[in-house]
Amino acid sequence: MSQFDFDIGIIGGGPAGAATAAYMARAGLSCVVFERELFPRPHVGESFVPSSTRVFKDIGFLEKMDQAGFPRKYGAAWTTSGKGPVYTDSFEGLEADCHVGIRFEEREQPGVDRNYTFHVDRGKFDLMLLQYAHELGATVYEGVRVQSVDFSQPGQPHMHFTIGNKHISTSVRLVVDASGRRTLLGNQLKLRIQDSIFDQYAIHTWFDGFDRSLLTNDPSQVGYNFVHFLPLTNSWVWQIPITETITSIGVVTQKKHFAKSKQEREEFFWSCVESRPELAAGLRCSEQLRSLTDEGDYSYAMKQICGDDFVLVGDAGRFVDPIFSTGVSIALNSARFASRDIIQAAAAGNFRKENFHTFEMTLRRGTKNWYEFISVYYRLNALFTAFVQDERYRLDIIKLLQGDVYDEDEPKVLKMMKDIVTQVEQNENHIWHRYLGELTANAFKPIF
Ligand SMILES: Cc1cc2nc3c(=O)[nH]c(=O)nc-3n(C[C@H](O)[C@H](O)[C@H](O)COP(=O)(O)OP(=O)(O)OC[C@H]3O[C@@H](n4cnc5c(N)ncnc54)[C@H](O)[C@@H]3O)c2cc1C
């Protein structure tokens, strides 16, 4: 009889944990998932990018996604209430329409045979994916919170949890932490570093009957996710279709704006929304379905995302600001990259840190690119808007927005944008200087 209860023990049954479990089960490894909640449960992070499709295809889940009736997302759009500058080589500062949109089909994406991705009700999506992992052979326990992992016996970690008043422990060969922003191992092993640059704060809820065409003149964009900029530094509203009639709306701002306002959550949410009167009018005519939920302090990195006998995937390993709907795609793709290394490590019978090097390099490269793209966006918003509209750069920007961030150390378009931001920062007389956001230039230096 084996000295281990399971090959792989996974903490958390969200997208990162469930996808890892699906990969493990398909590879014939025994695995157990412990999920503290009872699914379905609500969760933020409802709009995907197309690089998620590769994972759905890999694990055989794409057909289920297509049949589930989730709204299809063909593109994304950004709106402002006014006009802004456009990029020209001579920086003449022309006025541009600040309503921009992209369609994913504009760039052919290797390994992705759909011109759409999905918006989802996370309660339903997460349940489906976890059930699918179970169908493939993963053992799943819901309502079980892992309390700690004992690594004192090299090569045989023990996961500790409580059921009722019984303390139980399970032995595995490798622990995968997919506990999301609770970052169980990140906290236990003191790996977590808070991001001092991004201090964003979000308040969100669902509305029924909101007219999604109110802020666009283009009917083909009604099913997109929208980012509506607010006339408040680094602040925006997301608009994400959840069903035919339900729309998720979230206000994202700097935490200090909320603190300074001294308002209650509800009052603050509405005062932000009122700064885009057409949006506020549309929301006032619809029905708020849930009470407001808030999320704060969510940007951080980890000193290590793998070690002897453990790997961190999804939010448990890194969280970058959600402006480009990145989180679930990172969660799924981190499961994809980690699984390749785990399967090889299992075959070699060795789960030491050096076996997860490829996973670590690939994931760090991708999250660094996302982080820098997001930093450019917040630092000089007009540059993003201008580049999207410029045919010289549009496809390279769409590549990033599709979630294809893992194959280049420094995408050319990103380098160019960073260089322009630096020029603008260094020249107070630059025509764009006054458009600089409040983030510092350090924002380009990823914390890890
Ligand atoms: C404001 C905001 C907006 C966002 N918008 C988007 C978006 O539009 N698109 C997008 O793709 N992403 C978005 N995200 C990010 C997205 O929510 C996450 O990246 C995604 O959910 C990560 O998946 P995960 O599986 O790593 O973690 P989670 O989905 O959080 O899953 C982790 C699971 O682990 C369980 N767990 C935790 N601790 C334990 C424990 N000790 N024992 C057992 N189980 C445990 C939890 O209950 C949970 O179910 C947003 C995030 C924020 C904060």
The ligand as an SDF file (V2000), in Angstrom:
LIG
                    3D

 53 58  0  0  0  0  0  0  0  0999 V2000
  -12.3200   43.7330   -7.9020 C   0  0  0  0  0  0  0  0  0  0  0  0
  -11.9460   42.5250   -8.6760 C   0  0  0  0  0  0  0  0  0  0  0  0
  -12.4270   42.3580   -9.9790 C   0  0  0  0  0  0  0  0  0  0  0  0
  -12.0440   41.2530  -10.7300 C   0  0  0  0  0  0  0  0  0  0  0  0
  -12.4990   41.1150  -12.0150 N   0  0  0  0  0  0  0  0  0  0  0  0
  -12.0690   40.0790  -12.7630 C   0  0  0  0  0  0  0  0  0  0  0  0
  -12.5350   39.8900  -14.1100 C   0  0  0  0  0  0  0  0  0  0  0  0
  -13.3370   40.6500  -14.6380 O   0  0  0  0  0  0  0  0  0  0  0  0
  -12.0570   38.8330  -14.8030 N   0  0  0  0  0  0  0  0  0  0  0  0
  -11.1840   37.9390  -14.2530 C   0  0  0  0  0  0  0  0  0  0  0  0
  -10.7650   36.9990  -14.9360 O   0  0  0  0  0  0  0  0  0  0  0  0
  -10.7690   38.0670  -12.9840 N   0  0  0  0  0  0  0  0  0  0  0  0
  -11.1800   39.1020  -12.2400 C   0  0  0  0  0  0  0  0  0  0  0  0
  -10.7840   39.2020  -10.9390 N   0  0  0  0  0  0  0  0  0  0  0  0
   -9.8370   38.1970  -10.4210 C   0  0  0  0  0  0  0  0  0  0  0  0
  -10.5000   36.8540  -10.1000 C   0  0  0  0  0  0  0  0  0  0  0  0
  -11.4640   37.0570   -9.1150 O   0  0  0  0  0  0  0  0  0  0  0  0
   -9.4470   35.9010   -9.5940 C   0  0  0  0  0  0  0  0  0  0  0  0
   -8.2320   36.0930  -10.2580 O   0  0  0  0  0  0  0  0  0  0  0  0
   -9.8540   34.4240   -9.7510 C   0  0  0  0  0  0  0  0  0  0  0  0
  -11.0210   34.1550   -9.0480 O   0  0  0  0  0  0  0  0  0  0  0  0
   -8.7020   33.5300   -9.2530 C   0  0  0  0  0  0  0  0  0  0  0  0
   -9.0720   32.1890   -9.1800 O   0  0  0  0  0  0  0  0  0  0  0  0
   -8.4160   31.2450   -8.0520 P   0  0  0  0  0  0  0  0  0  0  0  0
   -8.9230   29.8850   -8.3050 O   0  0  0  0  0  0  0  0  0  0  0  0
   -6.9670   31.4970   -7.9930 O   0  0  0  0  0  0  0  0  0  0  0  0
   -8.9980   31.8120   -6.6790 O   0  0  0  0  0  0  0  0  0  0  0  0
  -10.4940   31.8380   -6.1660 P   0  0  0  0  0  0  0  0  0  0  0  0
  -11.4110   31.9360   -7.3070 O   0  0  0  0  0  0  0  0  0  0  0  0
  -10.5900   32.8870   -5.1270 O   0  0  0  0  0  0  0  0  0  0  0  0
  -10.6830   30.4110   -5.5060 O   0  0  0  0  0  0  0  0  0  0  0  0
  -10.0100   30.0730   -4.3180 C   0  0  0  0  0  0  0  0  0  0  0  0
  -10.8500   29.0720   -3.5500 C   0  0  0  0  0  0  0  0  0  0  0  0
  -10.0940   28.6080   -2.4430 O   0  0  0  0  0  0  0  0  0  0  0  0
  -10.9640   28.4310   -1.3430 C   0  0  0  0  0  0  0  0  0  0  0  0
  -10.1460   28.4680   -0.1270 N   0  0  0  0  0  0  0  0  0  0  0  0
   -9.4880   29.5220    0.4080 C   0  0  0  0  0  0  0  0  0  0  0  0
   -8.8230   29.1710    1.5210 N   0  0  0  0  0  0  0  0  0  0  0  0
   -9.0550   27.8370    1.6890 C   0  0  0  0  0  0  0  0  0  0  0  0
   -8.6290   26.8920    2.6630 C   0  0  0  0  0  0  0  0  0  0  0  0
   -7.8530   27.2440    3.6930 N   0  0  0  0  0  0  0  0  0  0  0  0
   -9.0600   25.6140    2.5630 N   0  0  0  0  0  0  0  0  0  0  0  0
   -9.8680   25.2330    1.5320 C   0  0  0  0  0  0  0  0  0  0  0  0
  -10.3050   26.1020    0.5920 N   0  0  0  0  0  0  0  0  0  0  0  0
   -9.8910   27.3880    0.6500 C   0  0  0  0  0  0  0  0  0  0  0  0
  -11.9220   29.5960   -1.4660 C   0  0  0  0  0  0  0  0  0  0  0  0
  -13.1320   29.3490   -0.7810 O   0  0  0  0  0  0  0  0  0  0  0  0
  -12.1120   29.6880   -2.9840 C   0  0  0  0  0  0  0  0  0  0  0  0
  -13.2420   28.9880   -3.4350 O   0  0  0  0  0  0  0  0  0  0  0  0
  -11.1860   40.2830  -10.1610 C   0  0  0  0  0  0  0  0  0  0  0  0
  -10.7580   40.4150   -8.8420 C   0  0  0  0  0  0  0  0  0  0  0  0
  -11.1150   41.5280   -8.1010 C   0  0  0  0  0  0  0  0  0  0  0  0
  -10.6270   41.6600   -6.6940 C   0  0  0  0  0  0  0  0  0  0  0  0
  1  2  1  0
  2  3  1  0
  2 52  2  0
  3  4  2  0
  4  5  1  0
  4 50  1  0
  5  6  2  0
  6  7  1  0
  6 13  1  0
  7  8  2  0
  7  9  1  0
  9 10  1  0
 10 11  2  0
 10 12  1  0
 12 13  2  0
 13 14  1  0
 14 15  1  0
 14 50  1  0
 15 16  1  0
 16 17  1  0
 16 18  1  0
 18 19  1  0
 18 20  1  0
 20 21  1  0
 20 22  1  0
 22 23  1  0
 23 24  1  0
 24 25  2  0
 24 26  1  0
 24 27  1  0
 27 28  1  0
 28 29  2  0
 28 30  1  0
 28 31  1  0
 31 32  1  0
 32 33  1  0
 33 34  1  0
 33 48  1  0
 34 35  1  0
 35 36  1  0
 35 46  1  0
 36 37  1  0
 36 45  1  0
 37 38  2  0
 38 39  1  0
 39 40  1  0
 39 45  2  0
 40 41  1  0
 40 42  2  0
 42 43  1  0
 43 44  2  0
 44 45  1  0
 46 47  1  0
 46 48  1  0
 48 49  1  0
 50 51  2  0
 51 52  1  0
 52 53  1  0
M  END
$$$$
